[in-house]
Amino acid sequence: MDELLGGIRLLRFDEFHVHDPGDTALSSRLLWFLFGRGVTLLTTSNHPPSGMTSNPL
């Protein structure tokens, strides 16, 4: 994964939305990995924060 990131310091996801708990688990691991390497994440969404997951656990 480090070779994919290269020198990236900022990563932007447009229309970020998590559809189910499985996606949440995968996204969580990705985000922890990115934050652990000092990558800043910028996301956009047409959903309000309370509606980011359709089936929150």
Secondary structure, DSSP 4 states (H G I P E B T S, - for coil): -HHHHTT--EEEESS--B-SHHHHHHHHHHHHHHHHTT-EEEE--SS-GGGSBSS--
